[in-house]
């Protein structure tokens, strides 16, 4: 099994015995993903988005990196001053960054904002390498051969399958009994993913806070 989008659709059709409702099943899958993609799981975290700041350029869009519009939550926005010298920018309100940039002055970037699916930074005085870490919207699913973590066993497949099944039973088939059963399985799948995500993030030590 390759755990593709088509495999997921077929799995839901087999479970519900509704082989002629592939279009409805696809819609349920999309709705399930839309519900869960803003949530943090171990498989939708990334620090792989890298691009470059250019002198005097304050706004960065999908033209600078295709992943920029797909951030759901940002954990860190860092620049590299020199080799082995990295610096995390402060997250500020969009209006704060815009007001800062009204002076038309340039300096080492100190802050960023995320607004309109674009990054806004205090105007750079030169080129800097950027790395962004956070939660991202995974690659979209369309063709039956497409795949991402939402279709893969051990990642989000069971969660999305059960959520989509519950939607199919509830919204299309008016079968509340089976919808409730699917929702119970969905909650168990969610609990497993949350426990694994928490376990991977945990340090095993108590950290003081103020």
C-alpha positions as CSV (number, residue, x, y, z in Angstrom):
1,X,0.0,0.0,0.0
2,X,1.3,3.4,-0.9
3,X,-1.2,5.4,1.3
4,X,-2.3,7.7,-1.5
5,X,-5.4,9.9,-1.7
6,X,-7.1,7.3,-3.8
7,X,-6.3,4.6,-1.2
8,X,-8.0,6.8,1.5
9,X,-11.1,7.4,-0.7
10,X,-11.4,3.6,-1.3
11,X,-10.9,2.8,2.4
12,X,-13.8,5.1,3.3
13,X,-16.0,3.6,0.4
14,X,-15.3,0.1,1.7
15,X,-16.0,1.0,5.3
16,X,-19.3,2.6,4.4
17,X,-20.2,0.3,1.5
18,X,-21.0,3.4,-0.6
19,X,-18.9,2.8,-3.7
20,X,-20.9,5.2,-5.8
21,X,-20.3,8.2,-3.6
22,X,-16.6,9.0,-4.3
23,X,-17.4,12.6,-5.0
24,X,-19.1,13.0,-1.6
25,X,-16.3,11.1,0.1
26,X,-13.7,13.4,-1.4
27,X,-15.6,16.4,-0.1
28,X,-15.7,14.9,3.4
29,X,-12.0,14.3,3.3
30,X,-11.3,17.9,2.3
31,X,-13.6,19.1,5.2
32,X,-11.8,16.8,7.6
33,X,-8.4,18.1,6.6
34,X,-9.6,21.7,6.8
35,X,-10.8,21.1,10.4
36,X,-7.5,19.6,11.6
37,X,-4.8,21.3,9.6
38,X,-4.5,24.3,12.0
39,X,-3.8,21.8,14.8
40,X,-0.3,21.0,15.8
41,X,0.8,17.4,15.1
42,X,4.3,16.0,14.8
43,X,3.9,15.6,11.1
44,X,2.9,19.2,10.1
45,X,5.7,20.9,11.9
46,X,8.6,22.1,9.8
47,X,11.8,24.1,9.8
48,X,12.5,23.5,6.1
49,X,11.3,26.9,4.8
50,X,14.4,28.9,3.9
51,X,14.7,32.0,1.7
52,X,16.7,35.2,1.5
53,X,16.0,38.8,2.6
54,X,17.2,41.4,0.2
55,X,18.3,45.0,0.9
56,X,15.4,47.4,1.3
57,X,12.8,44.7,0.6
58,X,10.3,44.6,3.4
59,X,7.6,42.2,2.1
60,X,8.0,38.5,1.2
61,X,5.4,36.4,-0.7
62,X,5.0,33.1,-2.5
63,X,7.3,34.5,-5.1
64,X,10.1,34.3,-2.6
65,X,9.0,30.8,-1.3
66,X,6.0,28.7,-2.2
67,X,5.5,27.8,1.4
68,X,5.1,31.3,2.7
69,X,1.3,31.4,2.2
70,X,0.9,28.0,3.8
71,X,1.9,28.8,7.4
72,X,-0.8,28.1,10.0
73,X,1.4,29.0,13.0
74,X,4.9,30.4,13.3
75,X,7.3,29.3,16.0
76,X,10.5,31.0,15.0
77,X,11.7,33.4,12.2
78,X,15.4,33.5,12.3
79,X,18.1,35.2,10.2
80,X,21.7,34.3,9.8
81,X,24.1,37.2,10.3
82,X,27.2,35.2,9.5
83,X,28.1,31.5,9.6
84,X,27.0,30.1,13.0
85,X,25.5,33.4,14.0
86,X,21.7,33.1,14.0
87,X,19.2,35.6,15.5
88,X,15.5,35.1,16.1
89,X,13.3,38.1,15.1
90,X,10.6,39.4,17.4
91,X,7.0,38.8,16.2
92,X,5.2,42.1,16.1
93,X,1.8,43.3,14.9
94,X,1.6,44.1,11.2
95,X,0.8,47.8,11.9
96,X,3.9,48.0,14.2
97,X,6.2,46.8,11.4
98,X,4.5,49.1,8.8
99,X,5.0,52.1,11.1
100,X,8.6,51.2,11.6
101,X,9.2,51.0,7.9
102,X,7.6,54.4,7.3
103,X,10.9,56.1,8.0
104,X,12.4,54.5,4.9
105,X,15.5,53.6,6.9
106,X,17.2,50.2,6.7
107,X,19.0,48.2,9.4
108,X,19.6,44.7,10.5
109,X,16.0,43.2,10.7
110,X,14.7,43.0,14.3
111,X,11.0,42.1,13.9
112,X,8.6,40.5,11.5
113,X,4.8,40.2,11.1
114,X,2.7,37.7,9.2
115,X,-0.2,39.4,7.4
116,X,-2.2,38.5,4.3
117,X,-0.2,35.3,4.0
118,X,3.0,37.3,3.6
119,X,5.9,38.1,5.8
120,X,6.7,41.7,6.6
121,X,10.0,42.5,8.2
122,X,11.7,45.7,9.4
123,X,13.5,46.9,6.2
124,X,16.8,45.0,5.8
125,X,20.1,46.8,5.2
126,X,21.4,43.9,3.2
127,X,21.0,40.3,2.4
128,X,20.2,37.7,5.1
129,X,19.4,34.0,5.0
130,X,16.1,33.2,6.7
131,X,14.7,30.0,8.2
132,X,11.1,29.8,9.4
133,X,9.8,27.1,11.7
134,X,6.1,26.4,12.4
135,X,3.0,24.5,11.4
136,X,2.2,24.4,7.7
137,X,-0.6,23.5,5.4
138,X,0.5,20.2,3.8
139,X,0.5,19.7,0.0
140,X,-3.0,19.7,-1.4
141,X,-4.6,16.4,-2.5
142,X,-6.3,16.1,-5.9
143,X,-5.1,13.2,-8.0
144,X,-5.7,9.7,-6.7
145,X,-1.9,9.2,-6.6
146,X,-1.3,12.3,-4.4
147,X,-0.2,11.7,-0.9
148,X,0.8,13.6,2.2
149,X,0.8,12.9,6.0
150,X,-3.0,13.1,6.1
151,X,-3.2,10.0,3.9
152,X,-0.4,8.0,5.6
153,X,-0.8,5.3,8.2
154,X,0.9,6.2,11.4
155,X,0.3,9.9,10.7
156,X,-3.1,11.4,10.0
157,X,-4.8,8.8,7.9
158,X,-7.0,7.2,10.6
159,X,-8.0,10.6,12.0
160,X,-9.1,11.9,8.6
161,X,-10.8,8.6,7.7
162,X,-13.0,8.6,10.8
163,X,-13.8,12.3,10.6
164,X,-14.7,11.9,6.9
165,X,-16.8,8.8,7.7
166,X,-18.7,10.6,10.4
167,X,-19.4,13.4,8.0
168,X,-20.5,11.0,5.3
169,X,-22.9,9.2,7.7
170,X,-24.2,12.4,9.2
171,X,-24.5,14.8,6.3
172,X,-25.3,12.5,3.4
173,X,-26.7,9.2,4.7
174,X,-28.5,10.6,7.8
175,X,-27.2,7.6,9.8
176,X,-26.6,8.9,13.2
177,X,-25.7,5.6,14.8
178,X,-22.8,5.0,12.5
179,X,-21.8,8.6,12.6
180,X,-21.5,8.4,16.4
181,X,-19.4,5.2,16.0
182,X,-17.0,7.0,13.6
183,X,-16.8,10.0,15.9
184,X,-15.7,7.7,18.8
185,X,-13.0,6.2,16.6
186,X,-12.0,9.7,15.5
187,X,-11.5,10.8,19.1
188,X,-9.3,7.7,19.8
189,X,-7.2,8.5,16.8
190,X,-6.9,12.1,17.8
191,X,-5.9,11.1,21.3
192,X,-3.1,8.8,20.0
193,X,-1.7,11.6,17.7
194,X,-1.8,14.2,20.5
195,X,0.0,11.8,22.9
196,X,2.7,11.1,20.4
197,X,3.1,14.8,19.5
198,X,3.3,15.7,23.2
199,X,5.8,12.9,23.8
200,X,8.1,14.0,21.1
201,X,8.0,17.6,22.3
202,X,8.4,16.8,26.0
203,X,11.9,17.4,27.6
204,X,11.4,15.2,30.6
205,X,12.3,18.1,32.9
206,X,10.3,20.8,34.7
207,X,11.3,24.2,33.4
208,X,10.6,27.3,35.6
209,X,8.4,30.1,34.3
210,X,7.6,33.5,35.5
